[in-house]
Amino acid sequence: MCSKDFLQEMQRKFNEAFESQIPGMFDTVFEIDGKKLYADKLRLTLASTTFESMLSDRWTSKNNIIPIKDYSFNNFKELLSFIYSGTCNINESNIMAILDMAEFYQIEHLKQLCDAYLSKIEYSMDNIFKFIELSNKYSLVQIKKPIHDFILETFSTFFKSDGFFNADKTIIKEILSDKAVTAFKHGEIFQAIYEWAENQATKKQENSSNENFNMNDAIKSEIQDFLPYIQFKKMRSSFLQKFVVKKDFLFTKDELNDILEYLHSIVTVKVTNILGESIYGNLLLQYSDAIKAIKSLKNCQSDNNSI
């Protein structure tokens, strides 16, 4: 038999005891900003492996006061309150500190609450790169979808923004690892990545005392980890000719030959509607009958009046 009422009552009493902060009821004392917070070792060690290590006999002795220097009194109290009650007052001013504490003290459920909070905020070009960095740093999950949606909604602006061109390499890799983001506009993505690498190389050149600094080598060094994410064979032939092939120093001989062979084996098809909106597709030359049929439709209107 199990009494849920008893468990709920005891939970309430534990929480009330923590809120009372009566020193005699606890065996662990923290000092933050000159103020003390009391807690009990049992709950702390069960909730957090970091606290378990911190409060082991090897590192502390009875009645030792444990200083907390990296977090404010109010934020650390919120952390302890969560351990006792399962609730935490997360807001715009403390979310970063709460998230960092959840990670440091390895309290996964609190980290999930922070993740959920961040997934519901409003993203903009001013803050999106900050949250991509947080997602990567803290291995957040729920925040990934709204970030993904924002990138798709602002695609061209996003990849041409100052935030993108000045982003850390780990952030660029995080963006490119999203297959949905790299599923289309392959040429636009490659151009943005190239210009990002060019910007990074220029910064290195400005800070270098090497008179023989090689810009092409520097660009290649910055971009080479990202090339596997780029789908060159889904780019328009005109872009491959005018932009990609001219950056031949980025590729090995075999890689460049592969791109050139593909380029010489395709025909790009363009379909435009009456609004001037166009879509493109590549056809291999081996499908000559299909290519002829499409060419015969040039400047012809379809049944729904698109051209």
Stockholm file with secondary structure:
# STOCKHOLM 1.0

chainA/1-307         MCSKDFLQEMQRKFNEAFESQIPGMFDTVFEIDGKKLYADKLRLTLASTTFESMLSDRWTSKNNIIPIKDYSFNNFKELLSFIYSGTCNINESNIMAILDMAEFYQIEHLKQLCDAYLSKIEYSMDNIFKFIELSNKYSLVQIKKPIHDFILETFSTFFKSDGFFNADKTIIKEILSDKAVTAFKHGEIFQAIYEWAENQATKKQENSSNENFNMNDAIKSEIQDFLPYIQFKKMRSSFLQKFVVKKDFLFTKDELNDILEYLHSIVTVKVTNILGESIYGNLLLQYSDAIKAIKSLKNCQSDNNSI
#=GR chainA/1-307 SS CCCHHHHHHHHHHHHHHHHHTCGGGCSEEEEETTEEEEECHHHHHHHCHHHHHHTSTTTCCTTCEEECCSSCHHHHHHHHHHHHHSCCCCCTTTHHHHHHHHHHTTCHHHHHHHHHHHTTSCCCTTTHHHHHHHHHHHTCSTTHHHHHHHHHHTHHHHHTSHHHHTCCHHHHHHHHTCTTGGGSCHHHHHHHHHHHHHHHHHHHHHTCCCTTCCHHHHHHHHHTTTGGGCCGGGSCHHHIIIIIGGGGGGSCHHHHHHHHHHHTTEEEEEEECTTSCEEEEEEETTCHHHHHHHHTTTTCCCTTSCC
#=GC SS_cons         CCCHHHHHHHHHHHHHHHHHTCGGGCSEEEEETTEEEEECHHHHHHHCHHHHHHTSTTTCCTTCEEECCSSCHHHHHHHHHHHHHSCCCCCTTTHHHHHHHHHHTTCHHHHHHHHHHHTTSCCCTTTHHHHHHHHHHHTCSTTHHHHHHHHHHTHHHHHTSHHHHTCCHHHHHHHHTCTTGGGSCHHHHHHHHHHHHHHHHHHHHHTCCCTTCCHHHHHHHHHTTTGGGCCGGGSCHHHIIIIIGGGGGGSCHHHHHHHHHHHTTEEEEEEECTTSCEEEEEEETTCHHHHHHHHTTTTCCCTTSCC
//
